[in-house]
Amino acid sequence: MKHLKMLGLAAMAAMALMAFVGVGAASATVLESGSTKLPAGTDITASLSGSAALTTTDGTLLDTCTGGGISGKTTNGGGSSSTVNGSVATTGLTWTNCTRTTSTIAGGTLEVHYTSGINGTVTASGFEVTVETGIFGSCVFTVSNTNLGTLTGSTTTNAVLDVNTVVTRKSGICPASEKWVGTYKVTQPVPLAVTAS
């Protein structure tokens, strides 16, 4: 029994160490354009490619936009023990040519996490978007430490952010959550790659 208990403690210690190492590796993230590591203060801009849709989680379409984009600045350059963070002002998340009046009423932050190759995932927090739905009236949706989608990097052309996430209703009588899906092409800087530091 004593040996079994010691084996169990050793296994738990090994799992804890692996988890710690895994967290450290996952947090090592930098952005590069060509051979240049991008520093804090880098402007990043992406434009909607095709359309962005807001649907209920059961698939009912609430709103579609065919224009708009995301633009902001990095607040750090990332590194061996950190991810890349950025801030987006209220005017940095835009929606145009929408089936419903849609506007951003609060900016937020984005965080890029390296995954593999030259790619990553993007986490979003703080954004608030209002949609004039007609039938449900005005509804405000938000994200809080939400996985926004995947960032597919490139060493020669535009990186692509594929948004596929669930946003939460903050106010209004819309359904409690909606799905936001859209593809955004990074237009500055070009190229853009996500790498491990």
Steps between C-alpha positions, in 0.01 A plus 500: 500500500788734585658438158167560327458832684856606405437403137181706502683804643778460242244484218325813629833684522587396143161620371540832680846545348370414152213747542742772610732433205202493265377839624845653458533370144152617404566853623814550287366711213633769268374653175733538203482670163767354277805466725395787728359435846216748550536722809243660728310776322468313168182586309304194391202533266266235359209540259192283476520260207157387383247542778468476877191335643340513843268206556327336792675185617224297328579670167239779467658800326487823701735729303739491204767756408700507177744772606705604798823411671721488807795730568713564805850518646707240677573592861798265525718296267455165672796280587617174653264530797221718366241523225438798269230738623329786323232759556215590265317829550124529461560637150734209417226236466272606215188362332365622164237389248311309770145368486448655847651818643816376672757701692782452748439684827810381691843397381701222652817295495633217287762243592684278250611151607744298288371152407719344229682579177442874448147500639319591820171557674357836608325570831274805542372689804298812570334572166135606498295511181140614469264362237162657422315175435154629423298216656711481820581873514854616582734232636856533629741209464840461665799268531707424809825305460340325202681297236422713194644266235813399313770719346659330200834666438693545176861573408410642159147639498207599724435317825136404561294518819207257495254608769273224630384577852203538729418846636290560812198728529564782749165675461181477297258214443699315231606140564763471776776414252567543131759356263730742311665358188712693249834504319732801530805552276795672669593797280770645727766375550550272202624233540417404859605181676444370854807329643623360828766718659 
